[in-house]
């Protein structure tokens, strides 16, 4: 897996910070040759989610077997019996195409990837303008209950404390500015040896 000198771009942030929007934008910039890393999960698909596109949906016993076999670059039990992780084979698949890997991943997973590939990884933390703004954004989505939003807000406070451990921080006050900043960071990192 270490033969190709592909780069890894980790984008982490509290839910509602805009990291997914930024990652989608970067994937459209063909000059960067980026490919999205699809995470594996032991949870059931939700709504319109497609196996192999949104996630690799695998059973709990299968997930635990992958852990035992050291098949993951990083993994985490987010809720009880609800696992998420990045398969090593996913990174190998993308590098085999001669592309660079981009992750839209939680803070803990992002930092684990950075630790395993310190020189090949650019870890970017996307910071929301404020916790209040984050709450407004999550409510606007209309996808979760008030209780779930409050859980995400509580988790966001903890995640925000990890921001200094990342290589770069993008403050997403204005999406257009944040997108340009993300493009600049990726371009600069690709151009350095």
C-alpha positions as CSV (number, residue, x, y, z in Angstrom):
1,X,0.0,0.0,0.0
2,X,3.0,2.3,0.6
3,X,4.4,2.0,-3.0
4,X,2.3,4.8,-4.6
5,X,3.1,8.2,-3.1
6,X,-0.6,9.2,-3.1
7,X,-1.7,11.9,-0.7
8,X,-4.4,11.7,1.9
9,X,-6.8,14.6,2.6
10,X,-8.7,14.4,5.8
11,X,-11.6,16.8,6.4
12,X,-13.1,16.6,9.9
13,X,-15.6,18.8,11.7
14,X,-18.6,18.8,14.0
15,X,-21.8,17.8,12.2
16,X,-23.3,20.9,10.4
17,X,-19.9,22.7,9.9
18,X,-20.0,22.3,6.1
19,X,-17.3,19.7,5.6
20,X,-19.4,17.5,3.3
21,X,-20.1,20.5,1.1
22,X,-16.4,21.4,0.9
23,X,-15.4,17.8,0.2
24,X,-18.0,17.5,-2.6
25,X,-16.7,20.8,-4.1
26,X,-13.1,19.5,-4.0
27,X,-14.1,16.2,-5.7
28,X,-15.4,18.3,-8.7
29,X,-12.0,20.0,-9.1
30,X,-10.5,17.5,-11.7
31,X,-7.0,19.0,-11.5
32,X,-6.6,17.5,-8.0
33,X,-7.2,13.9,-9.0
34,X,-9.2,13.2,-5.8
35,X,-11.3,10.1,-5.1
36,X,-13.7,9.8,-2.1
37,X,-12.9,7.2,0.5
38,X,-16.1,5.2,1.2
39,X,-16.3,4.2,4.9
40,X,-17.6,0.9,6.1
41,X,-20.3,0.7,8.7
42,X,-22.2,-2.0,10.6
43,X,-25.4,0.0,10.7
44,X,-28.3,-0.5,8.3
45,X,-28.7,1.8,5.2
46,X,-30.9,4.9,5.8
47,X,-33.3,6.3,3.2
48,X,-31.7,6.4,-0.2
49,X,-28.2,5.3,0.8
50,X,-26.5,2.9,-1.6
51,X,-24.0,0.2,-0.7
52,X,-20.6,0.9,-2.2
53,X,-21.5,4.5,-2.9
54,X,-22.5,6.1,0.4
55,X,-21.0,3.4,2.7
56,X,-19.9,-0.3,2.5
57,X,-22.7,-1.8,4.7
58,X,-21.4,-4.9,6.4
59,X,-22.9,-7.0,9.2
60,X,-21.7,-6.6,12.8
61,X,-19.9,-10.0,12.9
62,X,-18.3,-9.2,9.5
63,X,-17.1,-5.8,10.8
64,X,-15.7,-7.4,14.0
65,X,-13.9,-10.0,11.8
66,X,-12.3,-7.2,9.8
67,X,-11.1,-5.6,13.1
68,X,-9.6,-9.0,14.1
69,X,-7.8,-9.3,10.8
70,X,-6.4,-5.7,11.0
71,X,-8.2,-4.8,7.8
72,X,-8.9,-1.2,8.9
73,X,-6.8,1.9,8.7
74,X,-9.0,3.3,11.5
75,X,-12.3,2.3,13.1
76,X,-14.5,3.3,15.9
77,X,-17.6,2.2,17.8
78,X,-19.6,5.4,17.5
79,X,-22.7,4.0,19.4
80,X,-23.1,0.5,20.9
81,X,-22.7,-2.1,18.2
82,X,-22.6,0.7,15.6
83,X,-19.2,0.7,14.0
84,X,-17.6,2.9,11.3
85,X,-14.2,2.5,9.7
86,X,-11.9,2.9,6.8
87,X,-10.8,-0.3,5.1
88,X,-7.1,-0.4,4.0
89,X,-8.4,-1.9,0.8
90,X,-10.3,1.3,0.1
91,X,-7.2,3.4,0.2
92,X,-5.3,0.8,-1.9
93,X,-8.2,0.8,-4.5
94,X,-7.9,4.6,-4.9
95,X,-4.1,4.7,-5.0
96,X,-4.2,1.9,-7.6
97,X,-6.1,4.4,-9.8
98,X,-3.2,6.9,-9.4
99,X,-5.5,9.2,-7.4
100,X,-5.3,10.9,-4.0
101,X,-7.7,10.0,-1.2
102,X,-10.1,12.5,0.4
103,X,-11.9,11.7,3.6
104,X,-15.1,13.2,5.1
105,X,-14.5,11.7,8.5
106,X,-15.0,12.2,12.2
107,X,-12.4,13.9,14.3
108,X,-11.0,10.8,16.0
109,X,-10.7,8.8,12.7
110,X,-9.1,11.8,11.0
111,X,-6.4,12.1,13.6
112,X,-5.7,8.3,13.5
113,X,-5.1,8.5,9.7
114,X,-2.8,11.5,10.2
115,X,-0.8,9.6,12.8
116,X,-0.4,6.5,10.5
117,X,0.6,8.6,7.4
118,X,2.1,11.8,8.9
119,X,3.9,13.0,5.8
120,X,1.3,12.0,3.2
121,X,-1.7,13.5,5.1
122,X,-3.1,17.0,5.2
123,X,-5.6,17.0,8.1
124,X,-8.1,19.9,7.9
125,X,-10.6,20.9,10.6
126,X,-13.6,22.8,9.4
127,X,-14.8,25.2,12.1
128,X,-18.4,26.6,12.3
129,X,-18.8,30.3,13.1
130,X,-20.2,29.3,16.5
131,X,-22.1,26.6,18.4
132,X,-25.3,28.7,18.0
133,X,-24.8,28.8,14.2
134,X,-24.2,25.1,14.2
135,X,-27.5,24.5,16.1
136,X,-29.3,26.7,13.5
137,X,-27.8,24.7,10.6
138,X,-28.7,21.4,12.1
139,X,-32.3,22.5,12.7
140,X,-32.6,23.8,9.1
141,X,-31.7,20.3,7.9
142,X,-35.0,19.0,9.4
143,X,-33.5,15.5,9.5
144,X,-33.2,14.9,13.3
145,X,-35.1,15.3,16.5
146,X,-34.3,18.0,19.0
147,X,-32.7,15.3,21.3
148,X,-30.4,14.2,18.5
149,X,-29.5,17.8,17.6
150,X,-28.6,18.4,21.3
151,X,-26.4,15.2,21.3
152,X,-24.6,16.5,18.2
153,X,-24.1,19.9,19.8
154,X,-22.6,18.3,23.0
155,X,-20.3,16.2,20.8
156,X,-19.4,19.4,18.8
157,X,-18.0,21.1,21.8
158,X,-15.7,18.2,22.5
159,X,-14.7,18.0,18.8
160,X,-13.9,21.7,18.6
161,X,-11.3,21.3,21.3
162,X,-9.3,19.0,19.0
163,X,-9.0,21.6,16.2
164,X,-5.4,22.6,17.2
165,X,-4.3,19.0,16.6
166,X,-5.1,19.4,12.8
167,X,-2.6,20.8,10.3
168,X,-5.0,23.5,9.1
169,X,-8.3,25.0,10.3
170,X,-10.8,26.5,7.9
171,X,-13.3,28.8,9.6
172,X,-16.5,28.4,7.6
173,X,-18.2,31.8,8.1
174,X,-18.7,32.3,4.4
175,X,-19.0,29.2,2.2
176,X,-17.4,30.7,-0.9
177,X,-14.4,31.9,1.1
178,X,-14.1,28.4,2.8
179,X,-14.2,26.6,-0.6
180,X,-11.5,28.8,-2.1
181,X,-9.4,28.3,1.1
182,X,-9.9,24.5,0.8
183,X,-8.8,24.6,-2.9
184,X,-5.7,26.5,-2.0
185,X,-4.7,24.1,0.8
186,X,-5.2,21.0,-1.4
187,X,-3.3,22.6,-4.3
188,X,-0.4,23.7,-2.1
189,X,-0.2,20.2,-0.4
190,X,-0.2,18.4,-3.8
191,X,2.6,20.6,-5.1
192,X,4.9,20.0,-2.1
193,X,7.2,16.9,-2.2
